């Protein structure tokens, strides 16, 4: 009986944690990680300040859990769907379209979560910055790896630099995300998608491989 009761409490605690972190990630995308506090999160989530404090113990723990939650959302919305495509240019196109849609559809109110919080953490050494930097390196590295595969398999012209190409392609996304947030318009995503496609074509990609990138 005691085990059943403890399991029930744990399940309720896990459910509350997921709900709170969903609110935390959305709030941080607008107000930044520094804007996260137990009191502010209580206002938007409907959970008591004391219950949130019990779950997370401290602000840094809350921030780290929020980053992890946003990273998992990104993985499910952008990375996993693209994995249905073969390695190389086709997967790159799917990743790029996926990340544009992730921002365009406002999965988080403040657009791309990681773009939104970067200014909060870039000059503040510590575990939170380390985790954000680790995630960004993984994301860039994944795009670069797909471009490297495309280059090595002959999908891109000889001499194509995967690192530089990834930098350029992701810069188009960063500009589209920022411009759309400021203007409230979607045209920036269309411009970015067209620029990404043109850049990949210029690097030798087969148009048929880029069908995912509209």
C-alpha positions as CSV (number, residue, x, y, z in Angstrom):
1,X,0.0,0.0,0.0
2,X,2.8,2.4,0.9
3,X,4.6,1.7,-2.4
4,X,1.4,2.3,-4.3
5,X,0.9,5.6,-2.5
6,X,4.5,6.7,-3.1
7,X,4.2,5.7,-6.8
8,X,1.1,7.8,-7.1
9,X,2.8,10.8,-5.5
10,X,5.8,10.4,-7.8
11,X,3.5,10.2,-10.9
12,X,1.7,13.4,-9.9
13,X,5.0,15.1,-9.2
14,X,6.3,14.1,-12.6
15,X,3.2,15.3,-14.3
16,X,3.3,18.7,-12.4
17,X,7.0,19.0,-13.4
18,X,6.3,18.5,-17.1
19,X,3.5,21.1,-17.0
20,X,5.6,23.6,-15.1
21,X,8.6,23.2,-17.4
22,X,6.4,23.6,-20.5
23,X,5.3,27.0,-19.0
24,X,8.9,27.8,-18.0
25,X,10.3,27.2,-21.5
26,X,7.6,29.3,-23.1
27,X,8.1,32.1,-20.5
28,X,11.8,32.1,-21.0
29,X,11.5,32.4,-24.7
30,X,9.9,35.8,-24.1
31,X,11.4,37.0,-20.8
32,X,14.7,35.2,-20.8
33,X,16.1,32.7,-18.4
34,X,16.8,35.5,-15.9
35,X,13.1,36.2,-15.9
36,X,12.3,32.8,-14.5
37,X,11.5,32.8,-10.9
38,X,9.3,30.6,-8.7
39,X,6.9,33.5,-8.2
40,X,6.6,34.4,-11.9
41,X,6.2,30.8,-12.9
42,X,3.5,30.4,-10.3
43,X,1.6,33.2,-12.0
44,X,1.7,31.6,-15.4
45,X,1.4,27.9,-14.5
46,X,-1.3,28.0,-11.8
47,X,1.0,26.0,-9.4
48,X,1.9,27.4,-6.0
49,X,5.2,29.0,-5.5
50,X,6.0,26.5,-2.7
51,X,5.2,23.5,-4.9
52,X,7.5,24.8,-7.6
53,X,10.2,25.4,-5.1
54,X,9.9,21.9,-3.8
55,X,10.2,20.4,-7.3
56,X,13.3,22.5,-8.3
57,X,15.0,23.6,-5.1
58,X,16.8,26.6,-6.8
59,X,16.8,28.9,-9.8
60,X,19.7,27.3,-11.5
61,X,18.1,23.9,-11.3
62,X,15.0,25.4,-12.8
63,X,16.9,27.0,-15.6
64,X,18.8,23.8,-16.4
65,X,15.6,21.8,-16.5
66,X,14.0,24.4,-18.7
67,X,16.9,24.2,-21.2
68,X,16.5,20.4,-21.2
69,X,12.8,20.7,-21.9
70,X,13.3,23.1,-24.7
71,X,16.0,20.9,-26.2
72,X,13.7,17.9,-26.2
73,X,10.9,19.9,-27.9
74,X,13.4,21.0,-30.5
75,X,14.5,17.4,-31.0
76,X,10.9,16.1,-31.4
77,X,9.8,19.0,-33.7
78,X,12.9,19.5,-35.9
79,X,15.4,16.7,-35.7
80,X,13.3,13.5,-35.4
81,X,11.1,14.2,-38.4
82,X,14.2,14.9,-40.6
83,X,15.6,11.5,-39.6
84,X,13.1,9.9,-41.9
85,X,15.2,11.3,-44.8
86,X,18.4,9.6,-45.9
87,X,21.7,11.1,-44.6
88,X,23.0,14.0,-46.7
89,X,21.4,16.9,-48.6
90,X,17.9,15.6,-48.3
91,X,18.1,15.5,-44.5
92,X,19.7,18.9,-44.4
93,X,16.8,20.3,-46.4
94,X,14.3,18.7,-44.0
95,X,16.2,20.0,-41.0
96,X,16.2,23.5,-42.4
97,X,12.5,23.5,-43.2
98,X,11.8,22.0,-39.8
99,X,13.6,24.7,-38.0
100,X,11.9,27.4,-40.0
101,X,8.5,25.9,-39.3
102,X,9.4,25.5,-35.6
103,X,9.9,29.3,-35.4
104,X,7.2,30.3,-37.8
105,X,4.6,28.2,-35.9
106,X,5.6,29.8,-32.6
107,X,6.2,26.5,-30.8
108,X,7.5,28.9,-28.2
109,X,5.9,32.3,-28.0
110,X,9.3,34.0,-28.3
111,X,10.2,32.1,-31.5
112,X,13.4,30.0,-31.3
113,X,14.0,29.3,-27.6
114,X,17.8,29.1,-27.9
115,X,18.0,32.3,-30.0
116,X,15.9,34.0,-27.3
117,X,18.0,33.0,-24.3
118,X,21.5,33.3,-25.8
119,X,21.9,36.9,-24.8
120,X,21.0,35.9,-21.2
121,X,23.8,33.4,-20.9
122,X,26.6,34.3,-23.3
123,X,28.5,36.4,-20.9
124,X,27.6,34.5,-17.7
125,X,29.9,31.6,-17.0
126,X,28.4,28.6,-15.3
127,X,26.4,25.4,-15.7
128,X,23.5,27.0,-17.6
129,X,25.8,28.7,-20.2
130,X,27.7,25.4,-20.5
131,X,24.5,23.5,-21.2
132,X,23.3,26.0,-23.8
133,X,26.7,26.0,-25.5
134,X,26.7,22.2,-25.5
135,X,23.3,22.1,-27.1
136,X,24.2,24.7,-29.7
137,X,27.4,22.8,-30.6
138,X,25.3,19.6,-31.0
139,X,22.8,21.3,-33.3
140,X,25.5,22.9,-35.5
141,X,27.5,19.7,-35.4
142,X,24.5,17.7,-36.6
143,X,23.9,20.0,-39.5
144,X,27.6,20.0,-40.4
145,X,27.7,16.2,-40.2
146,X,24.9,15.9,-42.7
147,X,26.6,18.3,-45.0
148,X,29.9,16.5,-44.6
149,X,28.1,13.2,-45.6
150,X,26.7,15.0,-48.6
151,X,30.1,16.2,-49.6
152,X,31.8,12.9,-49.2
153,X,29.1,11.1,-51.2
154,X,29.3,13.5,-54.1
155,X,26.0,15.3,-53.4
156,X,27.9,18.6,-53.2
157,X,30.7,19.9,-55.3
158,X,34.3,19.1,-54.5
159,X,35.7,21.7,-52.2
160,X,32.4,22.5,-50.4
161,X,33.2,23.4,-46.8
162,X,30.6,21.8,-44.5
163,X,31.4,24.1,-41.5
164,X,31.1,27.3,-43.5
165,X,28.0,26.1,-45.3
166,X,26.3,25.2,-42.0
167,X,27.2,28.7,-40.7
168,X,25.6,30.4,-43.7
169,X,22.5,28.3,-43.7
170,X,21.9,28.7,-40.0
171,X,22.6,32.4,-40.2
172,X,19.6,32.7,-42.6
173,X,17.5,31.0,-40.0
174,X,18.7,33.3,-37.2
175,X,17.8,36.4,-39.3
176,X,14.4,35.0,-40.3
177,X,13.5,34.3,-36.6
178,X,14.6,37.7,-35.4
179,X,13.0,39.7,-38.3
180,X,9.7,37.8,-37.9
181,X,9.5,38.5,-34.2
182,X,10.1,42.2,-34.7
183,X,7.8,42.6,-37.7
184,X,5.1,40.1,-36.9
185,X,5.2,38.9,-40.5
186,X,6.1,35.5,-42.1
187,X,7.8,36.7,-45.2
188,X,11.2,36.4,-43.6
189,X,10.8,32.6,-43.5
190,X,10.0,32.5,-47.2
191,X,13.1,34.6,-47.9
192,X,15.3,32.4,-45.7
193,X,13.9,29.2,-47.2
194,X,14.6,30.5,-50.8
195,X,18.1,31.6,-49.8
196,X,18.9,28.3,-48.1
197,X,17.8,26.4,-51.2
198,X,19.8,28.7,-53.5
199,X,22.9,28.2,-51.4
200,X,22.6,24.5,-51.4
201,X,22.0,24.5,-55.2
202,X,25.1,26.6,-55.6
203,X,27.0,24.1,-53.6
204,X,26.0,21.4,-56.1
205,X,23.0,19.8,-54.4
206,X,20.5,18.1,-56.7
207,X,17.2,20.0,-56.8
208,X,15.3,16.7,-56.3
209,X,17.1,16.2,-52.9
210,X,15.8,19.6,-51.7
211,X,12.1,18.9,-52.1
212,X,11.5,19.2,-48.3
213,X,12.8,22.8,-48.4
214,X,10.0,24.9,-49.9
